[in-house]
Amino acid sequence: MNCQSEEHPQPNQGPTAVASQAMDIVNTLGLHARAAGKFSALAAEFPCQIRVTRGQRTVDGKSVMGLMMLAAGCGSQILVEAEGDQAEEALAALSRLVANGFDEGPGAPSPHPGDKGDD
């Protein structure tokens, strides 16, 4: 018989840091592939669990495909939740990335050397 049943859960191992913040998508292309890649790469730098919600859909913030499934276009809002070690730090870093338009704005460095961004 398994001693670890739902009726006898493991004792809590201590408080878990949880942080959440609503963020507005401000870059023109929204949370597209490159932006999702930047978000997930930054999220992966932190040991905490990161979830992103838009509407009724919640995805793993470290999954490019999951983030793209949110279809978060310019002007939409996402809710980012971080739970675990460095949750506050992760949320602050991700908030800066989103607020800066994933570094894709007019003043952002071009992803292609020599491209001035004036199409």
Jmol script that loads the backbone (N, CA, C; Angstrom):
load data "model"
ATOM      1  N   MET A   1       0.844  -1.184   0.000  1.00  0.00           N
ATOM      2  CA  MET A   1       0.000   0.000   0.000  1.00  0.00           C
ATOM      3  C   MET A   1       0.886   1.243   0.000  1.00  0.00           C
ATOM      4  N   ASN A   2       0.511   2.200  -0.795  1.00  0.00           N
ATOM      5  CA  ASN A   2       1.256   3.446  -0.895  1.00  0.00           C
ATOM      6  C   ASN A   2       0.883   4.356   0.274  1.00  0.00           C
ATOM      7  N   CYS A   3       1.882   4.755   1.038  1.00  0.00           N
ATOM      8  CA  CYS A   3       1.630   5.610   2.199  1.00  0.00           C
ATOM      9  C   CYS A   3       1.367   7.056   1.808  1.00  0.00           C
ATOM     10  N   GLN A   4       1.736   7.429   0.599  1.00  0.00           N
ATOM     11  CA  GLN A   4       1.556   8.806   0.148  1.00  0.00           C
ATOM     12  C   GLN A   4       0.275   8.910  -0.672  1.00  0.00           C
ATOM     13  N   SER A   5      -0.856   8.904  -0.024  1.00  0.00           N
ATOM     14  CA  SER A   5      -2.135   9.013  -0.724  1.00  0.00           C
ATOM     15  C   SER A   5      -2.634  10.444  -0.645  1.00  0.00           C
ATOM     16  N   GLU A   6      -3.713  10.702  -1.350  1.00  0.00           N
ATOM     17  CA  GLU A   6      -4.295  12.036  -1.322  1.00  0.00           C
ATOM     18  C   GLU A   6      -4.798  12.387   0.073  1.00  0.00           C
ATOM     19  N   GLU A   7      -5.152  11.372   0.856  1.00  0.00           N
ATOM     20  CA  GLU A   7      -5.651  11.626   2.201  1.00  0.00           C
ATOM     21  C   GLU A   7      -4.521  12.010   3.155  1.00  0.00           C
ATOM     22  N   HIS A   8      -3.287  11.645   2.798  1.00  0.00           N
ATOM     23  CA  HIS A   8      -2.130  11.945   3.635  1.00  0.00           C
ATOM     24  C   HIS A   8      -1.047  12.593   2.775  1.00  0.00           C
ATOM     25  N   PRO A   9      -1.266  13.844   2.358  1.00  0.00           N
ATOM     26  CA  PRO A   9      -0.280  14.488   1.491  1.00  0.00           C
ATOM     27  C   PRO A   9       1.020  14.770   2.230  1.00  0.00           C
ATOM     28  N   GLN A  10       2.071  14.966   1.459  1.00  0.00           N
ATOM     29  CA  GLN A  10       3.361  15.346   2.025  1.00  0.00           C
ATOM     30  C   GLN A  10       3.204  16.669   2.757  1.00  0.00           C
ATOM     31  N   PRO A  11       3.882  16.835   3.879  1.00  0.00           N
ATOM     32  CA  PRO A  11       3.832  18.134   4.551  1.00  0.00           C
ATOM     33  C   PRO A  11       4.457  19.197   3.650  1.00  0.00           C
ATOM     34  N   ASN A  12       3.953  20.401   3.783  1.00  0.00           N
ATOM     35  CA  ASN A  12       4.468  21.503   2.984  1.00  0.00           C
ATOM     36  C   ASN A  12       5.942  21.713   3.317  1.00  0.00           C
ATOM     37  N   GLN A  13       6.757  21.794   2.300  1.00  0.00           N
ATOM     38  CA  GLN A  13       8.198  21.940   2.481  1.00  0.00           C
ATOM     39  C   GLN A  13       8.617  23.402   2.673  1.00  0.00           C
ATOM     40  N   GLY A  14       7.685  24.275   2.899  1.00  0.00           N
ATOM     41  CA  GLY A  14       8.000  25.679   3.099  1.00  0.00           C
ATOM     42  C   GLY A  14       7.245  26.526   2.093  1.00  0.00           C
ATOM     43  N   PRO A  15       7.279  27.842   2.285  1.00  0.00           N
ATOM     44  CA  PRO A  15       6.534  28.716   1.386  1.00  0.00           C
ATOM     45  C   PRO A  15       7.144  28.725  -0.018  1.00  0.00           C
ATOM     46  N   THR A  16       6.271  28.783  -0.995  1.00  0.00           N
ATOM     47  CA  THR A  16       6.699  28.877  -2.384  1.00  0.00           C
ATOM     48  C   THR A  16       6.410  30.286  -2.860  1.00  0.00           C
ATOM     49  N   ALA A  17       7.418  30.930  -3.421  1.00  0.00           N
ATOM     50  CA  ALA A  17       7.237  32.286  -3.924  1.00  0.00           C
ATOM     51  C   ALA A  17       6.373  32.249  -5.176  1.00  0.00           C
ATOM     52  N   VAL A  18       5.335  33.064  -5.187  1.00  0.00           N
ATOM     53  CA  VAL A  18       4.448  33.170  -6.340  1.00  0.00           C
ATOM     54  C   VAL A  18       4.301  34.644  -6.672  1.00  0.00           C
ATOM     55  N   ALA A  19       4.443  34.971  -7.945  1.00  0.00           N
ATOM     56  CA  ALA A  19       4.282  36.347  -8.393  1.00  0.00           C
ATOM     57  C   ALA A  19       3.521  36.323  -9.708  1.00  0.00           C
ATOM     58  N   SER A  20       2.712  37.340  -9.948  1.00  0.00           N
ATOM     59  CA  SER A  20       2.003  37.426 -11.223  1.00  0.00           C
ATOM     60  C   SER A  20       1.875  38.880 -11.634  1.00  0.00           C
ATOM     61  N   GLN A  21       1.773  39.076 -12.935  1.00  0.00           N
ATOM     62  CA  GLN A  21       1.650  40.433 -13.454  1.00  0.00           C
ATOM     63  C   GLN A  21       0.985  40.396 -14.821  1.00  0.00           C
ATOM     64  N   ALA A  22       0.033  41.299 -15.038  1.00  0.00           N
ATOM     65  CA  ALA A  22      -0.575  41.470 -16.356  1.00  0.00           C
ATOM     66  C   ALA A  22       0.382  42.306 -17.198  1.00  0.00           C
ATOM     67  N   MET A  23       0.546  41.912 -18.457  1.00  0.00           N
ATOM     68  CA  MET A  23       1.458  42.610 -19.361  1.00  0.00           C
ATOM     69  C   MET A  23       0.765  42.860 -20.694  1.00  0.00           C
ATOM     70  N   ASP A  24       0.950  44.060 -21.230  1.00  0.00           N
ATOM     71  CA  ASP A  24       0.393  44.413 -22.528  1.00  0.00           C
ATOM     72  C   ASP A  24       1.411  44.131 -23.621  1.00  0.00           C
ATOM     73  N   ILE A  25       0.967  43.484 -24.682  1.00  0.00           N
ATOM     74  CA  ILE A  25       1.827  43.224 -25.838  1.00  0.00           C
ATOM     75  C   ILE A  25       1.859  44.502 -26.664  1.00  0.00           C
ATOM     76  N   VAL A  26       3.034  45.116 -26.805  1.00  0.00           N
ATOM     77  CA  VAL A  26       3.137  46.420 -27.458  1.00  0.00           C
ATOM     78  C   VAL A  26       3.835  46.394 -28.813  1.00  0.00           C
ATOM     79  N   ASN A  27       4.534  45.308 -29.128  1.00  0.00           N
ATOM     80  CA  ASN A  27       5.222  45.296 -30.420  1.00  0.00           C
ATOM     81  C   ASN A  27       4.231  44.999 -31.539  1.00  0.00           C
ATOM     82  N   THR A  28       4.503  45.518 -32.718  1.00  0.00           N
ATOM     83  CA  THR A  28       3.593  45.448 -33.856  1.00  0.00           C
ATOM     84  C   THR A  28       3.180  44.030 -34.220  1.00  0.00           C
ATOM     85  N   LEU A  29       4.108  43.096 -34.191  1.00  0.00           N
ATOM     86  CA  LEU A  29       3.825  41.732 -34.625  1.00  0.00           C
ATOM     87  C   LEU A  29       3.276  40.841 -33.519  1.00  0.00           C
ATOM     88  N   GLY A  30       3.181  41.345 -32.303  1.00  0.00           N
ATOM     89  CA  GLY A  30       2.654  40.550 -31.208  1.00  0.00           C
ATOM     90  C   GLY A  30       3.622  39.459 -30.778  1.00  0.00           C
ATOM     91  N   LEU A  31       3.081  38.446 -30.148  1.00  0.00           N
ATOM     92  CA  LEU A  31       3.891  37.345 -29.618  1.00  0.00           C
ATOM     93  C   LEU A  31       4.079  36.292 -30.712  1.00  0.00           C
ATOM     94  N   HIS A  32       4.814  36.676 -31.752  1.00  0.00           N
ATOM     95  CA  HIS A  32       5.094  35.793 -32.890  1.00  0.00           C
ATOM     96  C   HIS A  32       6.300  34.916 -32.569  1.00  0.00           C
ATOM     97  N   ALA A  33       6.790  34.171 -33.544  1.00  0.00           N
ATOM     98  CA  ALA A  33       7.839  33.169 -33.302  1.00  0.00           C
ATOM     99  C   ALA A  33       9.100  33.746 -32.663  1.00  0.00           C
ATOM    100  N   ARG A  34       9.631  34.824 -33.207  1.00  0.00           N
ATOM    101  CA  ARG A  34      10.879  35.378 -32.668  1.00  0.00           C
ATOM    102  C   ARG A  34      10.659  35.915 -31.252  1.00  0.00           C
ATOM    103  N   ALA A  35       9.546  36.616 -31.044  1.00  0.00           N
ATOM    104  CA  ALA A  35       9.242  37.151 -29.715  1.00  0.00           C
ATOM    105  C   ALA A  35       9.018  36.015 -28.716  1.00  0.00           C
ATOM    106  N   ALA A  36       8.306  34.980 -29.139  1.00  0.00           N
ATOM    107  CA  ALA A  36       8.073  33.823 -28.267  1.00  0.00           C
ATOM    108  C   ALA A  36       9.394  33.139 -27.931  1.00  0.00           C
ATOM    109  N   GLY A  37      10.299  33.088 -28.896  1.00  0.00           N
ATOM    110  CA  GLY A  37      11.618  32.502 -28.655  1.00  0.00           C
ATOM    111  C   GLY A  37      12.410  33.295 -27.630  1.00  0.00           C
ATOM    112  N   LYS A  38      12.356  34.617 -27.734  1.00  0.00           N
ATOM    113  CA  LYS A  38      13.054  35.461 -26.761  1.00  0.00           C
ATOM    114  C   LYS A  38      12.451  35.297 -25.369  1.00  0.00           C
ATOM    115  N   PHE A  39      11.121  35.266 -25.313  1.00  0.00           N
ATOM    116  CA  PHE A  39      10.435  35.121 -24.029  1.00  0.00           C
ATOM    117  C   PHE A  39      10.795  33.791 -23.386  1.00  0.00           C
ATOM    118  N   SER A  40      10.683  32.706 -24.151  1.00  0.00           N
ATOM    119  CA  SER A  40      10.940  31.376 -23.578  1.00  0.00           C
ATOM    120  C   SER A  40      12.405  31.203 -23.196  1.00  0.00           C
ATOM    121  N   ALA A  41      13.324  31.771 -23.982  1.00  0.00           N
ATOM    122  CA  ALA A  41      14.752  31.671 -23.653  1.00  0.00           C
ATOM    123  C   ALA A  41      15.050  32.404 -22.346  1.00  0.00           C
ATOM    124  N   LEU A  42      14.460  33.578 -22.178  1.00  0.00           N
ATOM    125  CA  LEU A  42      14.660  34.326 -20.938  1.00  0.00           C
ATOM    126  C   LEU A  42      14.013  33.583 -19.767  1.00  0.00           C
ATOM    127  N   ALA A  43      12.823  33.058 -19.969  1.00  0.00           N
ATOM    128  CA  ALA A  43      12.135  32.300 -18.915  1.00  0.00           C
ATOM    129  C   ALA A  43      12.956  31.090 -18.484  1.00  0.00           C
ATOM    130  N   ALA A  44      13.616  30.446 -19.434  1.00  0.00           N
ATOM    131  CA  ALA A  44      14.407  29.243 -19.148  1.00  0.00           C
ATOM    132  C   ALA A  44      15.639  29.539 -18.296  1.00  0.00           C
ATOM    133  N   GLU A  45      16.024  30.796 -18.193  1.00  0.00           N
ATOM    134  CA  GLU A  45      17.175  31.173 -17.371  1.00  0.00           C
ATOM    135  C   GLU A  45      16.855  31.123 -15.873  1.00  0.00           C
ATOM    136  N   PHE A  46      15.584  30.969 -15.542  1.00  0.00           N
ATOM    137  CA  PHE A  46      15.159  30.970 -14.144  1.00  0.00           C
ATOM    138  C   PHE A  46      14.648  29.589 -13.749  1.00  0.00           C
ATOM    139  N   PRO A  47      14.907  29.183 -12.490  1.00  0.00           N
ATOM    140  CA  PRO A  47      14.494  27.843 -12.055  1.00  0.00           C
ATOM    141  C   PRO A  47      12.998  27.709 -11.756  1.00  0.00           C
ATOM    142  N   CYS A  48      12.297  28.813 -11.646  1.00  0.00           N
ATOM    143  CA  CYS A  48      10.878  28.763 -11.288  1.00  0.00           C
ATOM    144  C   CYS A  48      10.009  28.318 -12.460  1.00  0.00           C
ATOM    145  N   GLN A  49       8.802  27.915 -12.117  1.00  0.00           N
ATOM    146  CA  GLN A  49       7.814  27.563 -13.135  1.00  0.00           C
ATOM    147  C   GLN A  49       7.164  28.856 -13.611  1.00  0.00           C
ATOM    148  N   ILE A  50       6.976  28.989 -14.923  1.00  0.00           N
ATOM    149  CA  ILE A  50       6.380  30.198 -15.483  1.00  0.00           C
ATOM    150  C   ILE A  50       5.196  29.803 -16.354  1.00  0.00           C
ATOM    151  N   ARG A  51       4.046  30.410 -16.059  1.00  0.00           N
ATOM    152  CA  ARG A  51       2.833  30.163 -16.836  1.00  0.00           C
ATOM    153  C   ARG A  51       2.365  31.479 -17.443  1.00  0.00           C
ATOM    154  N   VAL A  52       1.839  31.396 -18.657  1.00  0.00           N
ATOM    155  CA  VAL A  52       1.328  32.582 -19.344  1.00  0.00           C
ATOM    156  C   VAL A  52      -0.111  32.294 -19.756  1.00  0.00           C
ATOM    157  N   THR A  53      -0.996  33.226 -19.447  1.00  0.00           N
ATOM    158  CA  THR A  53      -2.413  33.057 -19.749  1.00  0.00           C
ATOM    159  C   THR A  53      -2.904  34.203 -20.616  1.00  0.00           C
ATOM    160  N   ARG A  54      -3.685  33.845 -21.616  1.00  0.00           N
ATOM    161  CA  ARG A  54      -4.437  34.825 -22.406  1.00  0.00           C
ATOM    162  C   ARG A  54      -5.825  34.240 -22.584  1.00  0.00           C
ATOM    163  N   GLY A  55      -6.820  34.973 -22.124  1.00  0.00           N
ATOM    164  CA  GLY A  55      -8.187  34.460 -22.180  1.00  0.00           C
ATOM    165  C   GLY A  55      -8.309  33.225 -21.307  1.00  0.00           C
ATOM    166  N   GLN A  56      -8.794  32.144 -21.888  1.00  0.00           N
ATOM    167  CA  GLN A  56      -8.988  30.901 -21.149  1.00  0.00           C
ATOM    168  C   GLN A  56      -7.837  29.921 -21.320  1.00  0.00           C
ATOM    169  N   ARG A  57      -6.795  30.296 -22.051  1.00  0.00           N
ATOM    170  CA  ARG A  57      -5.690  29.372 -22.337  1.00  0.00           C
ATOM    171  C   ARG A  57      -4.464  29.736 -21.507  1.00  0.00           C
ATOM    172  N   THR A  58      -3.913  28.742 -20.825  1.00  0.00           N
ATOM    173  CA  THR A  58      -2.686  28.901 -20.049  1.00  0.00           C
ATOM    174  C   THR A  58      -1.648  27.947 -20.605  1.00  0.00           C
ATOM    175  N   VAL A  59      -0.429  28.465 -20.817  1.00  0.00           N
ATOM    176  CA  VAL A  59       0.648  27.652 -21.387  1.00  0.00           C
ATOM    177  C   VAL A  59       1.915  27.796 -20.554  1.00  0.00           C
ATOM    178  N   ASP A  60       2.851  26.903 -20.796  1.00  0.00           N
ATOM    179  CA  ASP A  60       4.172  26.945 -20.170  1.00  0.00           C
ATOM    180  C   ASP A  60       4.956  28.099 -20.790  1.00  0.00           C
ATOM    181  N   GLY A  61       5.426  29.015 -19.969  1.00  0.00           N
ATOM    182  CA  GLY A  61       6.166  30.171 -20.458  1.00  0.00           C
ATOM    183  C   GLY A  61       7.531  29.841 -21.022  1.00  0.00           C
ATOM    184  N   LYS A  62       7.955  28.588 -20.886  1.00  0.00           N
ATOM    185  CA  LYS A  62       9.247  28.172 -21.429  1.00  0.00           C
ATOM    186  C   LYS A  62       9.071  27.414 -22.741  1.00  0.00           C
ATOM    187  N   SER A  63       7.849  27.388 -23.271  1.00  0.00           N
ATOM    188  CA  SER A  63       7.534  26.682 -24.510  1.00  0.00           C
ATOM    189  C   SER A  63       7.213  27.668 -25.629  1.00  0.00           C
ATOM    190  N   VAL A  64       8.057  27.708 -26.654  1.00  0.00           N
ATOM    191  CA  VAL A  64       7.823  28.602 -27.786  1.00  0.00           C
ATOM    192  C   VAL A  64       6.476  28.289 -28.432  1.00  0.00           C
ATOM    193  N   MET A  65       6.218  27.021 -28.686  1.00  0.00           N
ATOM    194  CA  MET A  65       4.965  26.636 -29.339  1.00  0.00           C
ATOM    195  C   MET A  65       3.755  26.998 -28.477  1.00  0.00           C
ATOM    196  N   GLY A  66       3.865  26.777 -27.183  1.00  0.00           N
ATOM    197  CA  GLY A  66       2.770  27.139 -26.292  1.00  0.00           C
ATOM    198  C   GLY A  66       2.484  28.627 -26.341  1.00  0.00           C
ATOM    199  N   LEU A  67       3.534  29.427 -26.296  1.00  0.00           N
ATOM    200  CA  LEU A  67       3.371  30.880 -26.340  1.00  0.00           C
ATOM    201  C   LEU A  67       2.730  31.325 -27.647  1.00  0.00           C
ATOM    202  N   MET A  68       3.150  30.727 -28.750  1.00  0.00           N
ATOM    203  CA  MET A  68       2.575  31.090 -30.043  1.00  0.00           C
ATOM    204  C   MET A  68       1.093  30.712 -30.117  1.00  0.00           C
ATOM    205  N   MET A  69       0.714  29.635 -29.430  1.00  0.00           N
ATOM    206  CA  MET A  69      -0.693  29.206 -29.425  1.00  0.00           C
ATOM    207  C   MET A  69      -1.608  30.227 -28.749  1.00  0.00           C
ATOM    208  N   LEU A  70      -1.048  31.120 -27.965  1.00  0.00           N
ATOM    209  CA  LEU A  70      -1.861  32.148 -27.322  1.00  0.00           C
ATOM    210  C   LEU A  70      -2.388  33.168 -28.327  1.00  0.00           C
ATOM    211  N   ALA A  71      -1.747  33.271 -29.486  1.00  0.00           N
ATOM    212  CA  ALA A  71      -2.151  34.229 -30.525  1.00  0.00           C
ATOM    213  C   ALA A  71      -2.324  35.628 -29.931  1.00  0.00           C
ATOM    214  N   ALA A  72      -1.332  36.049 -29.162  1.00  0.00           N
ATOM    215  CA  ALA A  72      -1.381  37.348 -28.489  1.00  0.00           C
ATOM    216  C   ALA A  72      -0.842  38.422 -29.423  1.00  0.00           C
ATOM    217  N   GLY A  73      -1.742  39.124 -30.086  1.00  0.00           N
ATOM    218  CA  GLY A  73      -1.357  40.178 -31.011  1.00  0.00           C
ATOM    219  C   GLY A  73      -1.102  41.490 -30.299  1.00  0.00           C
ATOM    220  N   CYS A  74      -0.665  42.464 -31.079  1.00  0.00           N
ATOM    221  CA  CYS A  74      -0.413  43.801 -30.549  1.00  0.00           C
ATOM    222  C   CYS A  74      -1.683  44.330 -29.882  1.00  0.00           C
ATOM    223  N   GLY A  75      -1.534  44.847 -28.679  1.00  0.00           N
ATOM    224  CA  GLY A  75      -2.656  45.397 -27.941  1.00  0.00           C
ATOM    225  C   GLY A  75      -3.339  44.406 -27.014  1.00  0.00           C
ATOM    226  N   SER A  76      -2.995  43.130 -27.134  1.00  0.00           N
ATOM    227  CA  SER A  76      -3.611  42.147 -26.240  1.00  0.00           C
ATOM    228  C   SER A  76      -2.873  42.130 -24.903  1.00  0.00           C
ATOM    229  N   GLN A  77      -3.485  41.496 -23.928  1.00  0.00           N
ATOM    230  CA  GLN A  77      -2.887  41.422 -22.598  1.00  0.00           C
ATOM    231  C   GLN A  77      -2.693  39.963 -22.207  1.00  0.00           C
ATOM    232  N   ILE A  78      -1.553  39.688 -21.589  1.00  0.00           N
ATOM    233  CA  ILE A  78      -1.270  38.353 -21.073  1.00  0.00           C
ATOM    234  C   ILE A  78      -1.060  38.468 -19.566  1.00  0.00           C
ATOM    235  N   LEU A  79      -1.291  37.370 -18.878  1.00  0.00           N
ATOM    236  CA  LEU A  79      -1.003  37.299 -17.445  1.00  0.00           C
ATOM    237  C   LEU A  79       0.152  36.332 -17.281  1.00  0.00           C
ATOM    238  N   VAL A  80       1.234  36.800 -16.696  1.00  0.00           N
ATOM    239  CA  VAL A  80       2.413  35.965 -16.485  1.00  0.00           C
ATOM    240  C   VAL A  80       2.499  35.648 -15.000  1.00  0.00           C
ATOM    241  N   GLU A  81       2.610  34.360 -14.686  1.00  0.00           N
ATOM    242  CA  GLU A  81       2.722  33.897 -13.305  1.00  0.00           C
ATOM    243  C   GLU A  81       4.021  33.121 -13.155  1.00  0.00           C
ATOM    244  N   ALA A  82       4.748  33.414 -12.097  1.00  0.00           N
ATOM    245  CA  ALA A  82       5.992  32.702 -11.803  1.00  0.00           C
ATOM    246  C   ALA A  82       5.868  32.121 -10.400  1.00  0.00           C
ATOM    247  N   GLU A  83       6.301  30.861 -10.258  1.00  0.00           N
ATOM    248  CA  GLU A  83       6.195  30.185  -8.967  1.00  0.00           C
ATOM    249  C   GLU A  83       7.472  29.416  -8.691  1.00  0.00           C
ATOM    250  N   GLY A  84       8.062  29.682  -7.528  1.00  0.00           N
ATOM    251  CA  GLY A  84       9.271  28.982  -7.131  1.00  0.00           C
ATOM    252  C   GLY A  84      10.434  29.933  -6.934  1.00  0.00           C
ATOM    253  N   ASP A  85      11.635  29.362  -6.901  1.00  0.00           N
ATOM    254  CA  ASP A  85      12.843  30.158  -6.696  1.00  0.00           C
ATOM    255  C   ASP A  85      12.995  31.206  -7.789  1.00  0.00           C
ATOM    256  N   GLN A  86      13.320  32.399  -7.397  1.00  0.00           N
ATOM    257  CA  GLN A  86      13.568  33.541  -8.273  1.00  0.00           C
ATOM    258  C   GLN A  86      12.324  33.976  -9.057  1.00  0.00           C
ATOM    259  N   ALA A  87      11.143  33.719  -8.510  1.00  0.00           N
ATOM    260  CA  ALA A  87       9.902  34.093  -9.192  1.00  0.00           C
ATOM    261  C   ALA A  87       9.822  35.598  -9.434  1.00  0.00           C
ATOM    262  N   GLU A  88      10.137  36.387  -8.427  1.00  0.00           N
ATOM    263  CA  GLU A  88      10.072  37.851  -8.572  1.00  0.00           C
ATOM    264  C   GLU A  88      11.061  38.348  -9.616  1.00  0.00           C
ATOM    265  N   GLU A  89      12.271  37.792  -9.596  1.00  0.00           N
ATOM    266  CA  GLU A  89      13.301  38.199 -10.553  1.00  0.00           C
ATOM    267  C   GLU A  89      12.895  37.837 -11.977  1.00  0.00           C
ATOM    268  N   ALA A  90      12.337  36.648 -12.137  1.00  0.00           N
ATOM    269  CA  ALA A  90      11.894  36.208 -13.462  1.00  0.00           C
ATOM    270  C   ALA A  90      10.798  37.123 -13.983  1.00  0.00           C
ATOM    271  N   LEU A  91       9.844  37.428 -13.132  1.00  0.00           N
ATOM    272  CA  LEU A  91       8.736  38.280 -13.541  1.00  0.00           C
ATOM    273  C   LEU A  91       9.224  39.672 -13.934  1.00  0.00           C
ATOM    274  N   ALA A  92      10.168  40.212 -13.182  1.00  0.00           N
ATOM    275  CA  ALA A  92      10.708  41.537 -13.503  1.00  0.00           C
ATOM    276  C   ALA A  92      11.422  41.524 -14.852  1.00  0.00           C
ATOM    277  N   ALA A  93      12.225  40.495 -15.105  1.00  0.00           N
ATOM    278  CA  ALA A  93      12.959  40.407 -16.368  1.00  0.00           C
ATOM    279  C   ALA A  93      12.007  40.227 -17.547  1.00  0.00           C
ATOM    280  N   LEU A  94      11.009  39.369 -17.387  1.00  0.00           N
ATOM    281  CA  LEU A  94      10.047  39.134 -18.468  1.00  0.00           C
ATOM    282  C   LEU A  94       9.197  40.373 -18.716  1.00  0.00           C
ATOM    283  N   SER A  95       8.863  41.087 -17.658  1.00  0.00           N
ATOM    284  CA  SER A  95       8.093  42.315 -17.796  1.00  0.00           C
ATOM    285  C   SER A  95       8.863  43.355 -18.607  1.00  0.00           C
ATOM    286  N   ARG A  96      10.162  43.479 -18.344  1.00  0.00           N
ATOM    287  CA  ARG A  96      10.994  44.417 -19.114  1.00  0.00           C
ATOM    288  C   ARG A  96      11.031  44.024 -20.587  1.00  0.00           C
ATOM    289  N   LEU A  97      11.194  42.726 -20.851  1.00  0.00           N
ATOM    290  CA  LEU A  97      11.249  42.247 -22.236  1.00  0.00           C
ATOM    291  C   LEU A  97       9.952  42.575 -22.975  1.00  0.00           C
ATOM    292  N   VAL A  98       8.818  42.279 -22.356  1.00  0.00           N
ATOM    293  CA  VAL A  98       7.523  42.533 -22.993  1.00  0.00           C
ATOM    294  C   VAL A  98       7.304  44.035 -23.167  1.00  0.00           C
ATOM    295  N   ALA A  99       7.597  44.834 -22.142  1.00  0.00           N
ATOM    296  CA  ALA A  99       7.412  46.285 -22.207  1.00  0.00           C
ATOM    297  C   ALA A  99       8.286  46.920 -23.281  1.00  0.00           C
ATOM    298  N   ASN A 100       9.451  46.321 -23.541  1.00  0.00           N
ATOM    299  CA  ASN A 100      10.356  46.828 -24.577  1.00  0.00           C
ATOM    300  C   ASN A 100      10.021  46.267 -25.952  1.00  0.00           C
ATOM    301  N   GLY A 101       8.852  45.654 -26.088  1.00  0.00           N
ATOM    302  CA  GLY A 101       8.432  45.126 -27.384  1.00  0.00           C
ATOM    303  C   GLY A 101       9.337  44.028 -27.894  1.00  0.00           C
ATOM    304  N   PHE A 102       9.887  43.232 -26.974  1.00  0.00           N
ATOM    305  CA  PHE A 102      10.797  42.134 -27.326  1.00  0.00           C
ATOM    306  C   PHE A 102      12.005  42.663 -28.102  1.00  0.00           C
ATOM    307  N   ASP A 103      12.363  43.927 -27.837  1.00  0.00           N
ATOM    308  CA  ASP A 103      13.487  44.601 -28.495  1.00  0.00           C
ATOM    309  C   ASP A 103      13.296  44.676 -30.002  1.00  0.00           C
ATOM    310  N   GLU A 104      12.035  44.795 -30.443  1.00  0.00           N
ATOM    311  CA  GLU A 104      11.739  44.871 -31.873  1.00  0.00           C
ATOM    312  C   GLU A 104      11.218  46.235 -32.296  1.00  0.00           C
ATOM    313  N   GLY A 105      11.254  47.219 -31.400  1.00  0.00           N
ATOM    314  CA  GLY A 105      10.722  48.539 -31.721  1.00  0.00           C
ATOM    315  C   GLY A 105      11.624  49.299 -32.672  1.00  0.00           C
ATOM    316  N   PRO A 106      11.217  50.522 -33.038  1.00  0.00           N
ATOM    317  CA  PRO A 106      11.986  51.327 -33.989  1.00  0.00           C
ATOM    318  C   PRO A 106      13.424  51.577 -33.555  1.00  0.00           C
ATOM    319  N   GLY A 107      13.662  51.699 -32.262  1.00  0.00           N
ATOM    320  CA  GLY A 107      15.014  51.952 -31.789  1.00  0.00           C
ATOM    321  C   GLY A 107      15.789  50.694 -31.455  1.00  0.00           C
ATOM    322  N   ALA A 108      15.148  49.541 -31.628  1.00  0.00           N
ATOM    323  CA  ALA A 108      15.795  48.274 -31.265  1.00  0.00           C
ATOM    324  C   ALA A 108      16.818  47.872 -32.305  1.00  0.00           C
ATOM    325  N   PRO A 109      17.844  47.141 -31.881  1.00  0.00           N
ATOM    326  CA  PRO A 109      18.819  46.665 -32.848  1.00  0.00           C
ATOM    327  C   PRO A 109      18.162  45.723 -33.848  1.00  0.00           C
ATOM    328  N   SER A 110      18.560  45.825 -35.099  1.00  0.00           N
ATOM    329  CA  SER A 110      18.004  44.978 -36.146  1.00  0.00           C
ATOM    330  C   SER A 110      18.508  43.551 -35.998  1.00  0.00           C
ATOM    331  N   PRO A 111      17.638  42.553 -36.249  1.00  0.00           N
ATOM    332  CA  PRO A 111      18.103  41.169 -36.201  1.00  0.00           C
ATOM    333  C   PRO A 111      18.995  40.831 -37.388  1.00  0.00           C
ATOM    334  N   HIS A 112      19.008  41.710 -38.405  1.00  0.00           N
ATOM    335  CA  HIS A 112      19.827  41.486 -39.596  1.00  0.00           C
ATOM    336  C   HIS A 112      20.854  42.602 -39.723  1.00  0.00           C
ATOM    337  N   PRO A 113      22.159  42.293 -39.644  1.00  0.00           N
ATOM    338  CA  PRO A 113      23.183  43.335 -39.773  1.00  0.00           C
ATOM    339  C   PRO A 113      23.022  44.090 -41.086  1.00  0.00           C
ATOM    340  N   GLY A 114      23.152  45.404 -41.013  1.00  0.00           N
ATOM    341  CA  GLY A 114      23.061  46.231 -42.211  1.00  0.00           C
ATOM    342  C   GLY A 114      21.642  46.668 -42.532  1.00  0.00           C
ATOM    343  N   ASP A 115      20.652  46.104 -41.870  1.00  0.00           N
ATOM    344  CA  ASP A 115      19.256  46.462 -42.103  1.00  0.00           C
ATOM    345  C   ASP A 115      18.924  47.640 -41.211  1.00  0.00           C
ATOM    346  N   LYS A 116      18.496  48.735 -41.792  1.00  0.00           N
ATOM    347  CA  LYS A 116      18.176  49.923 -41.013  1.00  0.00           C
ATOM    348  C   LYS A 116      16.731  49.915 -40.531  1.00  0.00           C
ATOM    349  N   GLY A 117      15.957  48.919 -40.968  1.00  0.00           N
ATOM    350  CA  GLY A 117      14.585  48.820 -40.512  1.00  0.00           C
ATOM    351  C   GLY A 117      13.638  49.770 -41.204  1.00  0.00           C
ATOM    352  N   ASP A 118      14.084  50.495 -42.234  1.00  0.00           N
ATOM    353  CA  ASP A 118      13.224  51.428 -42.965  1.00  0.00           C
ATOM    354  C   ASP A 118      12.750  50.780 -44.245  1.00  0.00           C
ATOM    355  N   ASP A 119      11.682  50.018 -44.169  1.00  0.00           N
ATOM    356  CA  ASP A 119      11.161  49.340 -45.359  1.00  0.00           C
ATOM    357  C   ASP A 119      10.170  50.196 -46.084  1.00  0.00           C
TER     358      ASP A 119
END
end "model"
wireframe off; spacefill off
backbone 0.3
color backbone group
